[in-house]
Each structure stands twice: as C-alpha cells, then as structure tokens.
Amino acid sequence: MTGNTEVRVGRVVTFFFEKGFGFLAENVTDASGKSVVLQHFFHITSCNFEPRTGMVVQFRVGQGKRGPAAVDVEVYESAKTKLPGLDALSGKTSPTEGAQ
C-alpha cells in the first residue's frame, strides 16, 4: 500500500466493532493558521489492537478502497504525556492553556 510515510497522531472518534471499521480525528493547522479537525477512516486490519473511543493513536495516511484512509494504526505510547492540540479534538480546553 502506498501512502504518506509521515506518522500522525489522532484520537479514535468512534469504532464499529460489528462492522470492523471506525473513524479517527487529528487536529491540524491550515495555511492560514486556523485549527482544523480532519477525520480519517480506518479498518480493523490496519491496527493490531482493539480501538476504543477516545484512545490516542498514531497512524499514517494511505490509500483505502474508497480514498485516503488511516493505515498502520497503533496505540500512541506517549499518550500519558500532554499532547498539544489533542484537547481540541474532544472540544475540551487544556488546563495548561493560557498558563504562564
């Protein structure tokens, strides 16, 4: 499968166990500097764990059957540390935002 080799970080938005696929979101900044949430489709065969809503994962973007899709999805090992921008995926504000 060809695709982008850049590793990205996102959060599982939803996963349908009975159907074997789900969606994850990543927070990125567009050319104007605005924060944008992108959603990516992924299939259970592209990961080696049971995805759960809210789980932080790392992935690459590759070519799926119907267009771009998340591939090589793995649990993000450093999820215990604060990841800038991930709170925006859930709509929560970070307690460290605005702190001096």
N, C-alpha and C positions, 0 to 999 in steps of 0.2 A: 504494500500500500504506500503510495507516495503521499507526501504531505509536508507540512512545516516542521522543521526539527526543533523549533523553539518550544521550551517547556513553559506552560502557562499554569496559573493557579486559579481555581474557582471553587464554587460551593454547589453541592447537589441541591437542586431546587425541588425535584420530585423524581421518583423512580417507581415504575410499574412492574413489580415482581412477576405478576402473572403474564405479562407481555414481554418481559425481558429487556426493556429499554427505559430511558429516562432523559432528563434534561439537567444541565448544569449551567451556571452563570459565572461570568467573570466581569470584573469591573475594570474598564479601560478608559483611557483619556483620548478623546478625538483630537483632530488637528487644531481645533480652537481652544483646547484645554478643558473642555467640558467633560464631566464624568458620564460614561455610557455603560449600561449593563448589556452584555451580549449573552445570548443563550445558545448552547450547543447541545445537539442530540448525541446520545451515546448508547451503545448496545452492550448488554452484559458480557458479550465475548471480548469486548475491548478492555475489560478490567478483571482482576483476579481476586476480588473481594465482594462482599455484599454491600452495595451502596445504600446509604441511609440519608434521608432528608437532612440538610444542614451540614453534612460531612464535607470537610475541606479536602480537595483532591488536586493533584497535578495531572496534566494531560498535554497532548499535542493535538493539533488540528490536522486531520487527514481527510481523505475522500471517502464518503459513505455511499450507500446505494442511491441516495437522493440528494447528494450535495455534501458540503463540508460537515464533518462530524468530529467529535472528540474521540481520540484513539489513545491507546497506551495509558489508560486512566489508572492512577494509583493513589492510595491514601497519601496525603501530604504529611510527611513525617514531622515537619516543623510547625504543625498546626497549633502546638501548645504555646508558641510564641505569638506575639501580636503581629498580624499581617496587615499592613496599611491598605485601606480601601475595601477590605472584605466586609466590614460592617455595613457599607453602602449596599451590599447585595441583599442584606436582610432588612434594610430600612432602619437599622439601629444606629445610634451615634456612639462613637467610641469615647470612653471616659477620658482618654488621653488627648482628644481633640481640643484645641484651644488652650491646653495646659502650657505654661511657660516653664 
